[in-house]
Amino acid sequence: MASLLKVPFILSSAITQHVSFTPPNVPSSEETIPKTFNERVLTRFIMYGFPIMKTFYWIVSVAELIIITSHTSDSLSVIQAIAQHAAGHGIRDTPITFPFILGTTLAVVGGLVRWWCYRTLGRFFTFQISVRKGHHIVTTGPYAIIRHPAYTAGIMQLIGLVMLHGSPTSWLRHSRVLDIPGLKLAVVSWLAGITLLVINLVFRVNEEDEALKSAFGDEWTRWAKVVRYRLIPGVY
């Protein structure tokens, strides 16, 4: 019964991760700011890495849900039987732990804040640094607190996902599912992608500030004087 309580947590983290890694708007080539090396890397990652990461996350989430369901109903699903055969032994369910709760909370809250940013900026929110037709500086919602709330939320979400699936008591590490050939390499690649993304976001803050300052001049300067912090209120 306790395992069934994990279901809404698993689904909520998967859904918010999917939303966060899906571009709400795509700018035209004329609207994008000339790309730096860092921006070119991120653009490629958005095009190819994000779909792969979303697909992999859904596969892991659905697999865990199947294991929970099959164990709860005292039956063995076909998918579980195949996975057990591939791993060479039974794949176990894992209990609810503190890292599971904390990781899910960070992932879901981070995803919801990013969705709030999408709603606040509307069509101005793009994954590429861009200035769109009719663009102006938005100073409401999360943008009245820090200048780059979507990055803060994204980093929070990524930390939560790593905690959720990378802790010693996580399902991925504790259930023996990583003994399935090739899966450990896929997980390492996923973690490498997350690390690259966090590093890119930190460097991108300055690039975006400079691009917006250049595009909006005094409008951006007035906003930056009121909203002084970039990522963490009162700190940075």
Accessible surface in RSA format (square Angstrom, percent):
REM  Atomic radii and reference values for relative SASA: ProtOr
REM  Chains: A
REM  Algorithm: Lee & Richards
REM  Probe-radius: 1.40
REM  Slices: 20
REM RES _ NUM      All-atoms   Total-Side   Main-Chain    Non-polar    All polar
REM                ABS   REL    ABS   REL    ABS   REL    ABS   REL    ABS   REL
RES MET A   1   170.99  88.6 134.20  88.8  36.79  87.6 118.60 100.8  52.39  69.4
RES ALA A   2    64.10  58.9  57.08  88.1   7.02  16.0  59.42  83.7   4.68  12.4
RES SER A   3    25.45  21.5  24.10  32.2   1.35   3.1   5.13  10.9  20.32  28.5
RES LEU A   4    66.41  37.0  60.35  43.2   6.07  15.2  60.49  42.5   5.93  15.9
RES LEU A   5    98.84  55.0  97.10  69.5   1.74   4.4  98.13  68.9   0.71   1.9
RES LYS A   6     1.98   1.0   1.98   1.2   0.00   0.0   0.02   0.0   1.95   2.1
RES VAL A   7    38.48  25.3  38.48  34.8   0.00   0.0  38.48  33.4   0.00   0.0
RES PRO A   8    80.11  58.4  71.95  65.6   8.16  29.7  76.90  63.5   3.21  20.0
RES PHE A   9    65.57  32.8  63.95  39.6   1.62   4.2  65.30  39.6   0.27   0.8
RES ILE A  10     7.56   4.3   6.40   4.8   1.16   2.8   7.56   5.4   0.00   0.0
RES LEU A  11    67.35  37.5  67.35  48.2   0.00   0.0  67.35  47.3   0.00   0.0
RES SER A  12    36.56  30.9  31.39  41.9   5.17  11.9  32.23  68.6   4.33   6.1
RES SER A  13     1.09   0.9   1.09   1.5   0.00   0.0   0.00   0.0   1.09   1.5
RES ALA A  14     0.09   0.1   0.00   0.0   0.09   0.2   0.00   0.0   0.09   0.2
RES ILE A  15    92.61  52.7  92.23  68.7   0.38   0.9  92.54  66.6   0.07   0.2
RES THR A  16    14.11  10.0  13.22  13.4   0.88   2.1  14.10  18.9   0.01   0.0
RES GLN A  17     0.41   0.2   0.41   0.3   0.00   0.0   0.00   0.0   0.41   0.3
RES HIS A  18    72.08  39.4  72.08  50.1   0.00   0.0  49.58  51.1  22.50  26.2
RES VAL A  19    51.78  34.1  48.59  44.0   3.20   7.7  51.27  44.5   0.51   1.4
RES SER A  20     4.01   3.4   1.23   1.6   2.78   6.4   1.23   2.6   2.78   3.9
RES PHE A  21     8.63   4.3   7.90   4.9   0.73   1.9   7.97   4.8   0.66   1.9
RES THR A  22    50.27  35.8  48.29  49.0   1.98   4.7  48.29  64.9   1.98   3.0
RES PRO A  23    46.90  34.2  32.57  29.7  14.33  52.1  32.57  26.9  14.33  89.1
RES PRO A  24    52.29  38.1  15.51  14.1  36.78 133.7  26.57  21.9  25.71 159.8
RES ASN A  25    35.80  24.7  28.62  27.7   7.18  17.3   8.53  20.5  27.27  26.4
RES VAL A  26   108.13  71.1  88.09  79.7  20.04  48.3  88.10  76.5  20.03  54.3
RES PRO A  27    13.40   9.8   1.20   1.1  12.20  44.3   1.34   1.1  12.06  75.0
RES SER A  28    51.76  43.7  39.72  53.0  12.04  27.7  45.10  96.0   6.66   9.3
RES SER A  29    92.77  78.4  67.64  90.3  25.13  57.9  53.01 112.9  39.75  55.7
RES GLU A  30   152.57  87.6 115.73  87.6  36.84  87.7  73.60 142.4  78.97  64.5
RES GLU A  31    33.75  19.4  29.29  22.2   4.47  10.6  15.31  29.6  18.44  15.1
RES THR A  32    33.04  23.5  19.89  20.2  13.16  31.4   8.66  11.6  24.38  36.9
RES ILE A  33    47.77  27.2  44.68  33.3   3.08   7.4  44.86  32.3   2.91   7.9
RES PRO A  34   120.54  87.9  98.81  90.1  21.73  79.0 110.78  91.5   9.77  60.7
RES LYS A  35    79.35  38.7  57.11  35.0  22.24  52.9  29.14  26.2  50.21  53.5
RES THR A  36    64.03  45.5  56.59  57.4   7.44  17.7  63.76  85.6   0.27   0.4
RES PHE A  37   149.38  74.7 144.23  89.3   5.15  13.4 144.23  87.4   5.15  14.7
RES ASN A  38    28.00  19.3  25.64  24.8   2.36   5.7  13.00  31.3  15.00  14.5
RES GLU A  39     7.67   4.4   7.38   5.6   0.29   0.7   6.38  12.3   1.29   1.1
RES ARG A  40   115.23  48.4 114.59  58.4   0.64   1.5  45.29  61.9  69.94  42.4
RES VAL A  41    45.03  29.6  40.14  36.3   4.90  11.8  43.84  38.1   1.20   3.2
RES LEU A  42     6.33   3.5   5.88   4.2   0.44   1.1   6.33   4.4   0.00   0.0
RES THR A  43     7.00   5.0   6.81   6.9   0.19   0.5   6.50   8.7   0.50   0.8
RES ARG A  44   133.82  56.2 132.64  67.6   1.18   2.8  43.64  59.6  90.18  54.7
RES PHE A  45    30.41  15.2  25.91  16.1   4.50  11.7  30.12  18.3   0.30   0.9
RES ILE A  46    14.33   8.2   9.24   6.9   5.10  12.3   9.24   6.7   5.10  13.8
RES MET A  47    98.57  51.0  77.28  51.1  21.29  50.7  73.41  62.4  25.16  33.3
RES TYR A  48   133.16  62.2 128.82  73.3   4.33  11.3  97.54  73.3  35.61  43.9
RES GLY A  49    12.89  15.9   0.00   N/A  12.89  15.9  12.18  33.4   0.71   1.6
RES PHE A  50    13.56   6.8  13.56   8.4   0.00   0.0  13.56   8.2   0.00   0.0
RES PRO A  51    61.49  44.8  59.21  54.0   2.29   8.3  60.80  50.2   0.69   4.3
RES ILE A  52   120.40  68.5 116.38  86.7   4.02   9.7 119.73  86.2   0.66   1.8
RES MET A  53     9.97   5.2   9.37   6.2   0.61   1.4   9.94   8.5   0.03   0.0
RES LYS A  54    28.97  14.1  28.97  17.8   0.00   0.0   9.54   8.6  19.43  20.7
RES THR A  55    79.59  56.6  74.65  75.7   4.94  11.8  53.35  71.7  26.24  39.7
RES PHE A  56    27.03  13.5  25.89  16.0   1.15   3.0  26.74  16.2   0.29   0.8
RES TYR A  57     3.22   1.5   3.06   1.7   0.16   0.4   3.01   2.3   0.21   0.3
RES TRP A  58    73.65  29.6  73.42  35.5   0.23   0.5  71.00  37.9   2.64   4.3
RES ILE A  59   104.54  59.5  99.25  73.9   5.29  12.8 103.28  74.4   1.26   3.4
RES VAL A  60     8.23   5.4   6.65   6.0   1.58   3.8   8.23   7.1   0.00   0.0
RES SER A  61     1.98   1.7   1.38   1.8   0.60   1.4   0.72   1.5   1.27   1.8
RES VAL A  62    67.65  44.5  67.65  61.2   0.00   0.0  67.65  58.8   0.00   0.0
RES ALA A  63    29.74  27.3  26.73  41.3   3.01   6.8  28.91  40.7   0.83   2.2
RES GLU A  64     5.20   3.0   5.20   3.9   0.00   0.0   0.00   0.0   5.20   4.2
RES LEU A  65    27.85  15.5  27.56  19.7   0.29   0.7  27.81  19.5   0.05   0.1
RES ILE A  66    36.94  21.0  33.91  25.3   3.03   7.3  36.54  26.3   0.40   1.1
RES ILE A  67     5.90   3.4   5.90   4.4   0.00   0.0   5.90   4.2   0.00   0.0
RES ILE A  68     0.03   0.0   0.03   0.0   0.00   0.0   0.03   0.0   0.00   0.0
RES THR A  69    78.79  56.0  78.41  79.5   0.38   0.9  59.64  80.1  19.15  28.9
RES SER A  70     4.44   3.8   1.15   1.5   3.29   7.6   3.63   7.7   0.81   1.1
RES HIS A  71    72.70  39.7  55.48  38.6  17.22  44.0  45.01  46.4  27.68  32.2
RES THR A  72    58.08  41.3  30.56  31.0  27.53  65.6  36.41  48.9  21.67  32.8
RES SER A  73    67.61  57.1  38.86  51.9  28.75  66.2  46.48  99.0  21.13  29.6
RES ASP A  74   135.78  95.1  97.86  97.4  37.92  89.7  37.85  89.1  97.93  97.7
RES SER A  75    65.94  55.7  51.89  69.3  14.05  32.4  46.69  99.4  19.26  27.0
RES LEU A  76   105.11  58.5  75.66  54.1  29.46  74.0  75.76  53.2  29.35  79.0
RES SER A  77    36.30  30.7  25.98  34.7  10.32  23.8  36.24  77.2   0.06   0.1
RES VAL A  78   114.62  75.4 108.55  98.3   6.07  14.6 111.83  97.2   2.79   7.6
RES ILE A  79   100.43  57.1  99.58  74.2   0.85   2.0  99.80  71.9   0.63   1.7
RES GLN A  80     2.09   1.2   1.52   1.1   0.57   1.4   0.57   1.2   1.52   1.2
RES ALA A  81    39.32  36.2  32.72  50.5   6.60  15.0  34.37  48.4   4.95  13.1
RES ILE A  82   111.71  63.6 107.67  80.2   4.04   9.7 111.03  80.0   0.68   1.8
RES ALA A  83    19.76  18.2  16.27  25.1   3.48   7.9  19.68  27.7   0.08   0.2
RES GLN A  84    39.39  22.0  37.42  27.3   1.97   4.7   8.07  17.2  31.33  23.8
RES HIS A  85   160.65  87.8 140.60  97.7  20.04  51.3  96.23  99.2  64.41  75.0
RES ALA A  86    46.44  42.7  23.37  36.1  23.07  52.5  32.35  45.6  14.09  37.3
RES ALA A  87    12.85  11.8   0.00   0.0  12.85  29.2   0.26   0.4  12.59  33.4
RES GLY A  88    62.60  77.2   0.00   N/A  62.60  77.2  32.13  88.2  30.47  68.2
RES HIS A  89    68.64  37.5  56.83  39.5  11.81  30.2  56.74  58.5  11.90  13.8
RES GLY A  90    34.35  42.4   0.00   N/A  34.35  42.4  22.38  61.4  11.97  26.8
RES ILE A  91     3.90   2.2   1.33   1.0   2.57   6.2   1.38   1.0   2.52   6.8
RES ARG A  92    96.63  40.6  95.60  48.7   1.03   2.5  52.28  71.5  44.35  26.9
RES ASP A  93    28.70  20.1  11.57  11.5  17.13  40.5   9.77  23.0  18.93  18.9
RES THR A  94     3.42   2.4   1.57   1.6   1.85   4.4   1.85   2.5   1.57   2.4
RES PRO A  95    88.38  64.4  80.12  73.0   8.26  30.0  85.43  70.5   2.95  18.3
RES ILE A  96    56.16  32.0  32.16  24.0  24.00  57.8  32.16  23.2  24.00  65.1
RES THR A  97    30.52  21.7  22.04  22.3   8.47  20.2  28.01  37.6   2.51   3.8
RES PHE A  98   147.97  74.0 135.83  84.1  12.13  31.6 139.82  84.8   8.14  23.3
RES PRO A  99    36.05  26.3  35.22  32.1   0.83   3.0  36.05  29.8   0.00   0.0
RES PHE A 100    17.26   8.6  16.05   9.9   1.21   3.2  16.83  10.2   0.43   1.2
RES ILE A 101    61.77  35.2  61.77  46.0   0.00   0.0  61.77  44.5   0.00   0.0
RES LEU A 102    62.47  34.8  61.01  43.7   1.46   3.7  62.47  43.9   0.00   0.0
RES GLY A 103     0.00   0.0   0.00   N/A   0.00   0.0   0.00   0.0   0.00   0.0
RES THR A 104     3.46   2.5   3.46   3.5   0.00   0.0   3.19   4.3   0.27   0.4
RES THR A 105    64.60  45.9  59.25  60.1   5.35  12.8  49.75  66.8  14.85  22.5
RES LEU A 106    44.33  24.7  44.26  31.7   0.07   0.2  44.33  31.1   0.00   0.0
RES ALA A 107     0.00   0.0   0.00   0.0   0.00   0.0   0.00   0.0   0.00   0.0
RES VAL A 108    28.79  18.9  28.79  26.1   0.00   0.0  28.79  25.0   0.00   0.0
RES VAL A 109    64.82  42.7  64.59  58.5   0.23   0.6  64.82  56.3   0.00   0.0
RES GLY A 110     0.00   0.0   0.00   N/A   0.00   0.0   0.00   0.0   0.00   0.0
RES GLY A 111     1.35   1.7   0.00   N/A   1.35   1.7   0.04   0.1   1.31   2.9
RES LEU A 112    96.95  54.0  94.13  67.3   2.82   7.1  94.64  66.5   2.31   6.2
RES VAL A 113    39.23  25.8  38.26  34.6   0.97   2.3  39.20  34.1   0.03   0.1
RES ARG A 114    22.55   9.5  22.55  11.5   0.00   0.0   2.57   3.5  19.98  12.1
RES TRP A 115   125.99  50.6 125.99  61.0   0.00   0.0 102.50  54.7  23.49  38.1
RES TRP A 116   112.91  45.3 112.86  54.6   0.05   0.1  94.36  50.3  18.56  30.1
RES CYS A 117     0.00   0.0   0.00   0.0   0.00   0.0   0.00   0.0   0.00   0.0
RES TYR A 118    20.07   9.4  15.73   9.0   4.34  11.3  15.91  12.0   4.16   5.1
RES ARG A 119   169.87  71.3 142.57  72.7  27.30  65.0  32.01  43.7 137.86  83.6
RES THR A 120    34.76  24.7   8.52   8.6  26.24  62.5  12.97  17.4  21.79  32.9
RES LEU A 121    34.13  19.0  28.46  20.4   5.67  14.3  28.93  20.3   5.20  14.0
RES GLY A 122    34.03  42.0   0.00   N/A  34.03  42.0  32.72  89.8   1.31   2.9
RES ARG A 123   115.71  48.6 108.07  55.1   7.64  18.2  59.81  81.7  55.90  33.9
RES PHE A 124    25.28  12.6  18.11  11.2   7.17  18.7  18.11  11.0   7.17  20.5
RES PHE A 125    15.94   8.0  14.57   9.0   1.37   3.6  15.94   9.7   0.00   0.0
RES THR A 126    18.39  13.1   2.45   2.5  15.94  38.0   0.00   0.0  18.39  27.8
RES PHE A 127    12.05   6.0   8.51   5.3   3.55   9.2  11.78   7.1   0.27   0.8
RES GLN A 128    26.07  14.6  24.03  17.6   2.03   4.8   3.71   7.9  22.36  17.0
RES ILE A 129    16.48   9.4  10.28   7.7   6.20  14.9  14.92  10.7   1.56   4.2
RES SER A 130     8.72   7.4   0.16   0.2   8.55  19.7   0.00   0.0   8.72  12.2
RES VAL A 131    44.82  29.5  35.68  32.3   9.14  22.0  35.68  31.0   9.14  24.8
RES ARG A 132    38.67  16.2  34.09  17.4   4.59  10.9   0.60   0.8  38.07  23.1
RES LYS A 133   174.53  85.1 162.41  99.7  12.12  28.9 115.33 103.8  59.20  63.1
RES GLY A 134    57.91  71.4   0.00   N/A  57.91  71.4  37.53 103.0  20.38  45.6
RES HIS A 135    35.33  19.3  15.50  10.8  19.83  50.7   4.74   4.9  30.59  35.6
RES HIS A 136    91.53  50.0  90.35  62.8   1.18   3.0  62.88  64.8  28.64  33.3
RES ILE A 137    17.88  10.2   6.64   4.9  11.24  27.1   8.27   6.0   9.61  26.1
RES VAL A 138    20.04  13.2  12.36  11.2   7.68  18.5  14.39  12.5   5.65  15.3
RES THR A 139    67.85  48.3  57.20  58.0  10.65  25.4  28.68  38.5  39.16  59.2
RES THR A 140    86.62  61.6  83.62  84.8   3.00   7.1  73.15  98.3  13.47  20.4
RES GLY A 141    30.39  37.5   0.00   N/A  30.39  37.5  16.25  44.6  14.14  31.7
RES PRO A 142     3.96   2.9   3.78   3.4   0.18   0.7   3.87   3.2   0.09   0.5
RES TYR A 143    15.60   7.3  15.60   8.9   0.00   0.0  12.86   9.7   2.74   3.4
RES ALA A 144    56.37  51.8  34.42  53.1  21.95  49.9  35.33  49.8  21.04  55.7
RES ILE A 145    97.47  55.5  83.26  62.0  14.21  34.2  86.97  62.6  10.50  28.5
RES ILE A 146    10.50   6.0  10.50   7.8   0.00   0.0  10.50   7.6   0.00   0.0
RES ARG A 147    16.99   7.1  13.07   6.7   3.92   9.3   0.00   0.0  16.99  10.3
RES HIS A 148     6.29   3.4   2.13   1.5   4.16  10.6   5.04   5.2   1.26   1.5
RES PRO A 149     5.06   3.7   4.21   3.8   0.85   3.1   4.49   3.7   0.57   3.6
RES ALA A 150     6.22   5.7   6.22   9.6   0.00   0.0   6.22   8.8   0.00   0.0
RES TYR A 151    18.67   8.7  18.65  10.6   0.02   0.1  16.98  12.8   1.69   2.1
RES THR A 152    32.48  23.1  29.32  29.7   3.15   7.5  31.20  41.9   1.28   1.9
RES ALA A 153     0.88   0.8   0.06   0.1   0.82   1.9   0.69   1.0   0.19   0.5
RES GLY A 154     7.27   9.0   0.00   N/A   7.27   9.0   7.11  19.5   0.15   0.3
RES ILE A 155    31.96  18.2  31.96  23.8   0.00   0.0  31.96  23.0   0.00   0.0
RES MET A 156    55.66  28.8  52.30  34.6   3.36   8.0  53.41  45.4   2.25   3.0
RES GLN A 157     1.56   0.9   1.56   1.1   0.00   0.0   0.00   0.0   1.56   1.2
RES LEU A 158     3.80   2.1   3.55   2.5   0.25   0.6   3.80   2.7   0.00   0.0
RES ILE A 159    89.63  51.0  85.97  64.1   3.65   8.8  88.83  64.0   0.80   2.2
RES GLY A 160     0.00   0.0   0.00   N/A   0.00   0.0   0.00   0.0   0.00   0.0
RES LEU A 161     0.57   0.3   0.57   0.4   0.00   0.0   0.57   0.4   0.00   0.0
RES VAL A 162    56.79  37.4  56.25  50.9   0.53   1.3  56.25  48.9   0.53   1.4
RES MET A 163    56.42  29.2  49.16  32.5   7.26  17.3  53.72  45.7   2.70   3.6
RES LEU A 164     8.99   5.0   5.56   4.0   3.43   8.6   5.61   3.9   3.38   9.1
RES HIS A 165    15.16   8.3  11.95   8.3   3.21   8.2   9.71  10.0   5.45   6.3
RES GLY A 166    22.74  28.0   0.00   N/A  22.74  28.0  13.91  38.2   8.82  19.8
RES SER A 167    15.24  12.9   8.61  11.5   6.63  15.3  13.47  28.7   1.77   2.5
RES PRO A 168    96.48  70.3  86.43  78.8  10.05  36.5  87.59  72.3   8.89  55.2
RES THR A 169    58.31  41.5  55.25  56.0   3.07   7.3  55.04  73.9   3.27   5.0
RES SER A 170     7.50   6.3   0.00   0.0   7.50  17.3   7.50  16.0   0.00   0.0
RES TRP A 171    10.78   4.3   5.82   2.8   4.96  11.7   5.76   3.1   5.02   8.1
RES LEU A 172     3.82   2.1   3.57   2.6   0.25   0.6   3.57   2.5   0.25   0.7
RES ARG A 173   133.96  56.2 104.51  53.3  29.45  70.1  20.69  28.3 113.27  68.6
RES HIS A 174    82.12  44.9  79.05  54.9   3.07   7.9  45.14  46.5  36.98  43.0
RES SER A 175     0.00   0.0   0.00   0.0   0.00   0.0   0.00   0.0   0.00   0.0
RES ARG A 176    99.81  41.9  92.47  47.1   7.34  17.5  22.48  30.7  77.33  46.9
RES VAL A 177     8.01   5.3   8.01   7.2   0.00   0.0   8.01   7.0   0.00   0.0
RES LEU A 178    30.84  17.2  27.01  19.3   3.83   9.6  27.01  19.0   3.83  10.3
RES ASP A 179    73.49  51.5  51.58  51.3  21.91  51.8  16.59  39.0  56.90  56.7
RES ILE A 180    35.51  20.2  34.12  25.4   1.40   3.4  34.12  24.6   1.40   3.8
RES PRO A 181   107.93  78.7  79.53  72.5  28.40 103.2  90.44  74.7  17.49 108.7
RES GLY A 182    54.66  67.4   0.00   N/A  54.66  67.4  34.79  95.5  19.87  44.5
RES LEU A 183    34.97  19.5  32.37  23.2   2.60   6.5  34.26  24.1   0.71   1.9
RES LYS A 184   119.63  58.4 119.61  73.4   0.03   0.1  67.13  60.4  52.50  55.9
RES LEU A 185   128.54  71.6 123.36  88.3   5.18  13.0 126.38  88.8   2.17   5.8
RES ALA A 186    36.58  33.6  26.34  40.7  10.24  23.3  32.99  46.5   3.60   9.5
RES VAL A 187    15.66  10.3  15.66  14.2   0.00   0.0  15.66  13.6   0.00   0.0
RES VAL A 188    84.34  55.5  83.69  75.8   0.66   1.6  83.75  72.8   0.59   1.6
RES SER A 189    64.02  54.1  50.55  67.5  13.47  31.0  36.46  77.6  27.56  38.6
RES TRP A 190    12.80   5.1   7.60   3.7   5.20  12.2  12.13   6.5   0.67   1.1
RES LEU A 191    59.20  33.0  58.31  41.7   0.89   2.2  58.51  41.1   0.69   1.9
RES ALA A 192    59.15  54.4  46.84  72.3  12.30  28.0  54.28  76.4   4.87  12.9
RES GLY A 193     9.76  12.0   0.00   N/A   9.76  12.0   9.28  25.5   0.48   1.1
RES ILE A 194     6.75   3.8   6.75   5.0   0.00   0.0   6.75   4.9   0.00   0.0
RES THR A 195    77.08  54.8  73.84  74.9   3.24   7.7  52.48  70.5  24.60  37.2
RES LEU A 196    79.59  44.3  77.39  55.4   2.20   5.5  79.17  55.6   0.41   1.1
RES LEU A 197    10.46   5.8   9.95   7.1   0.51   1.3  10.46   7.3   0.00   0.0
RES VAL A 198    38.56  25.4  38.56  34.9   0.00   0.0  38.56  33.5   0.00   0.0
RES ILE A 199    87.79  50.0  85.33  63.6   2.45   5.9  87.79  63.2   0.00   0.0
RES ASN A 200     4.91   3.4   3.59   3.5   1.33   3.2   3.36   8.1   1.55   1.5
RES LEU A 201    14.38   8.0  14.13  10.1   0.25   0.6  14.26  10.0   0.11   0.3
RES VAL A 202    71.52  47.1  68.15  61.7   3.37   8.1  68.21  59.3   3.31   9.0
RES PHE A 203   131.11  65.6 125.28  77.6   5.83  15.2 127.55  77.3   3.56  10.2
RES ARG A 204     9.45   4.0   9.45   4.8   0.00   0.0   0.04   0.0   9.42   5.7
RES VAL A 205     0.28   0.2   0.28   0.3   0.00   0.0   0.28   0.2   0.00   0.0
RES ASN A 206    73.93  51.0  72.84  70.4   1.09   2.6  23.45  56.4  50.49  48.8
RES GLU A 207    46.24  26.5  36.79  27.8   9.45  22.5  27.88  53.9  18.36  15.0
RES GLU A 208    37.02  21.3  37.02  28.0   0.00   0.0   4.42   8.6  32.60  26.6
RES ASP A 209     5.57   3.9   5.32   5.3   0.25   0.6   5.38  12.7   0.20   0.2
RES GLU A 210   111.97  64.3 108.78  82.3   3.19   7.6  43.66  84.5  68.30  55.8
RES ALA A 211    13.72  12.6   4.41   6.8   9.32  21.2  12.71  17.9   1.02   2.7
RES LEU A 212    23.62  13.2  23.62  16.9   0.00   0.0  23.62  16.6   0.00   0.0
RES LYS A 213    99.99  48.8  96.76  59.4   3.23   7.7  42.48  38.2  57.51  61.3
RES SER A 214   100.95  85.3  63.58  84.8  37.38  86.1  36.77  78.3  64.18  89.9
RES ALA A 215    50.25  46.2  10.10  15.6  40.15  91.3  20.31  28.6  29.94  79.3
RES PHE A 216    32.33  16.2  15.63   9.7  16.70  43.5  21.95  13.3  10.38  29.7
RES GLY A 217    31.86  39.3   0.00   N/A  31.86  39.3  30.68  84.2   1.19   2.7
RES ASP A 218   104.66  73.3 100.35  99.9   4.31  10.2  19.95  47.0  84.71  84.5
RES GLU A 219    59.70  34.3  55.48  42.0   4.22  10.0  25.35  49.0  34.35  28.0
RES TRP A 220    24.17   9.7  24.17  11.7   0.00   0.0  24.17  12.9   0.00   0.0
RES THR A 221    44.81  31.9  44.77  45.4   0.04   0.1  37.20  50.0   7.61  11.5
RES ARG A 222   148.56  62.4 145.67  74.3   2.89   6.9  73.17 100.0  75.39  45.7
RES TRP A 223    16.33   6.6  10.47   5.1   5.85  13.7  15.79   8.4   0.54   0.9
RES ALA A 224    15.46  14.2  10.63  16.4   4.83  11.0  10.92  15.4   4.54  12.0
RES LYS A 225   154.71  75.5 133.96  82.2  20.75  49.4  84.49  76.1  70.22  74.8
RES VAL A 226   126.37  83.2  97.66  88.4  28.72  69.2 103.69  90.1  22.69  61.5
RES VAL A 227     6.65   4.4   3.16   2.9   3.49   8.4   6.65   5.8   0.00   0.0
RES ARG A 228   160.51  67.4 141.12  71.9  19.39  46.2  45.00  61.5 115.51  70.0
RES TYR A 229    65.52  30.6  64.93  36.9   0.59   1.5  42.58  32.0  22.93  28.3
RES ARG A 230    66.34  27.9  66.34  33.8   0.00   0.0   5.18   7.1  61.16  37.1
RES LEU A 231    15.00   8.4  15.00  10.7   0.00   0.0  15.00  10.5   0.00   0.0
RES ILE A 232    87.78  50.0  87.60  65.3   0.19   0.4  87.78  63.2   0.00   0.0
RES PRO A 233    75.82  55.3  61.65  56.2  14.17  51.5  62.18  51.3  13.64  84.8
RES GLY A 234    55.06  67.9   0.00   N/A  55.06  67.9  25.18  69.1  29.88  66.9
RES VAL A 235   109.98  72.4  80.34  72.7  29.64  71.4  83.85  72.9  26.12  70.9
RES TYR A 236    95.47  44.6  88.25  50.2   7.22  18.8  83.05  62.4  12.42  15.3
END  Absolute sums over single chains surface
CHAIN  1 A    11967.6      10079.6       1887.9       8559.3       3408.3
END  Absolute sums over all chains
TOTAL         11967.6      10079.6       1887.9       8559.3       3408.3
